[in-house]
Amino acid sequence: MQKVIDTIEDRIKEEIKPEDLAKMAGYSPYHFYRIFQQHIGYTVMDYVVKRKLQYALYELVNGKKVIDIALEYGFETHSGFTKAFKRVFGSPPSLYRLHCPTSLPPKLNLVNLHKKEVGGIVMQPKIVQKEGFTIAGKTYESKLDNVFYTRDAPAFWDQRIAPEEAIETMLYEKLFPKKHGEYCVNLNDREMNRTFTYLFAVDCDREDIQLPEGLTKLYIKPATYAVFKIPPVDVEQFVPSIKGTWKFILEDWLPQSSYEVDEVGYDFEYYDELCHHWLHEKITMEIYVPIKEKDNM
């Protein structure tokens, strides 16, 4: 599988036929397609197209014309490229140009991803600038050493919030947020190293709401974020995948990118309807990492 992935990378601007990849791997096309999806998390051609478009993003952000990029990466027409782009990224190339990473997608090491239990391939993040916003929720404390950021204890809420607390239901009933979605963010600062305070929260965007006793409000300042979506996984793989994706971001993506973590901001996990296993066969969530361009001096 690593050889197949590397071949796709090496031939990213060429026409790639799945049957040729199957022959290289030594499997019949039927078994190859099944094994590829099992290990990579995407069908063969879905992965190839996504990967081509990720490289195209790099060309796009560096000023190359869309029609030139389309032809270079094997899309016969401008409209064909735009259609594929919208299907994968949810917006046309002209809009996504504003949200492109400024560096090439990192090389993929399947053994490394497997050890991290990511559950698939982590695609390039969307780079977004968010205005400041306010959230409110309940805090949970634990005695863990050297935990300063959400990334130091990923998916911690899953192990600490008892189901009978029904905290999620209570927050929506009391705060009436305009959209569905929960935030998990660590509130510690650099001076604290014996306790770990985690905030499980929703948007607090209504000025007329009086905060109920026992809840904590937090204003998150405007920032630029790299937004990663974890690979869609089965529910039992969900927490390991979140932890593995954090490791991938910190150990693989950031070192190879042109960004570094902006320690002034908060990193956080965001959960919406896409993590509801009763609605989706595979579930996912997003990780927000505040970033800034690396200082090359």
C-alpha positions, 0 to 999 in steps of 0.5 A, a space after each residue: 500500500 505504501 508503494 501504491 501511495 508513493 506511486 500516486 504521489 510520483 505520478 500525480 500529474 499523470 492519468 492514474 488507472 486503478 487497475 495498474 495500481 492493483 497490478 503493482 500491488 499484486 492483487 486482483 482489481 476487486 480485492 485491491 479496491 476493497 483492501 485500499 478502502 479498508 486501509 486508506 479510508 477512501 476508494 482508489 479514485 476518490 483518493 486519487 482525485 482528492 490528492 490531485 486537488 490538494 496539489 492543485 490547491 498549492 498551485 492555486 494559492 501560488 497564483 497559477 491560472 485555474 485552466 492551466 492547473 486543470 489541464 496540468 492535473 488531468 482535468 480536461 476542462 475548466 468546468 470539470 476541474 471546478 465541479 470536482 473541486 466543489 464536490 471535494 472541498 464544498 466551494 469553487 476554486 476561486 473561493 477556496 484560494 483564500 483558504 489554501 495552505 501555503 505549502 505542499 501536502 506532506 508525504 504520507 507514511 502509512 506505517 506512521 499513520 497506522 501506529 498513530 491509529 488515525 484510521 485513514 488519511 488526514 487531508 490538507 486542512 482548510 486555513 480559516 480566519 475566524 472572528 472572535 466568538 464567545 462560548 459557555 459550558 461546564 468545566 471539568 478538572 483532573 490532576 494531570 501534569 504538564 497539560 497546557 493545551 487541548 492538544 496535550 489531552 485530546 478527546 479528554 471529555 470522552 473519558 471524563 463526562 459521565 453519560 448520566 450528566 446529560 450536560 450537552 442537553 442542558 447546555 442547549 436548553 439553557 443557552 439556545 445557541 443558533 447552531 449545533 456544535 460543541 467545543 472542547 478546550 483546555 483553559 490552563 495557562 503556562 503557570 499551571 502544571 498540576 491541574 487540567 481544566 477542560 471546558 465542554 461548551 456551546 456557542 453563547 451568542 445571545 446577548 439576552 441569555 443570563 448564564 446559569 450558575 455553575 457554567 463558565 463563559 470564554 471569549 476566544 479572540 480572532 485568529 487564523 486556524 488550520 482546520 483538520 477533519 479526522 478521517 471518517 471512522 467507526 464509533 469505536 475508533 473515534 477517540 483513538 482517531 482524534 488522538 492520532 490526528 493530533 499526533 499527525 498534526 504536531 509531529 508530521 504536518 506542522 514540521 513540514 508546513 510553513 506554519 507554526 502554532 500561534 500560542 496566543 490563541 486556543 486550540 480546540 476540538 469541534 463536534 457537530 452532527 457529523 459525530 453522531 453515530 446514530 445518524 452516520 455509519 462513519 463519524 468525524 469531527 474537526 480540530 482547530 489549531 491557531 497558526 501563524 507563518 513561520 519566522 524564517 529569519 
